[in-house]
Amino acid sequence: MSKKRGTSNAPMILGVIGGVLGLPGALCSCVCAGMFV
């Protein structure tokens, strides 16, 4: 596996963090929307 020149792991790390933080928010919004219907 060759390493590409000029790449970093920052976009992948930020994407994982965003996904982990986004899932509870999406779940909470679905639950809150369901309570007020």
C-alpha positions in Angstrom: 0.0 0.0 0.0 1.7 3.2 -1.1 1.1 6.5 0.6 -0.2 9.3 -1.6 1.8 12.5 -1.6 0.1 15.5 0.1 -2.7 13.6 1.9 -3.6 13.7 5.5 -5.9 11.8 7.8 -7.8 15.0 9.0 -10.8 14.7 6.6 -11.3 11.0 7.6 -11.0 11.8 11.3 -13.4 14.7 11.1 -15.9 12.7 9.1 -15.9 9.9 11.7 -16.3 12.5 14.5 -19.2 14.2 12.6 -20.9 10.9 12.0 -20.6 9.8 15.6 -22.0 13.2 16.8 -24.6 13.3 14.1 -26.3 10.0 14.9 -27.6 10.9 18.4 -28.8 14.2 17.0 -30.7 12.5 14.2 -32.2 10.0 16.7 -33.3 12.7 19.1 -34.9 14.7 16.3 -36.8 11.7 15.1 -38.0 10.9 18.7 -39.0 14.5 19.4 -40.8 14.8 16.1 -42.7 11.6 16.9 -43.8 12.9 20.3 -45.5 16.0 18.9 -47.4 14.4 16.0 
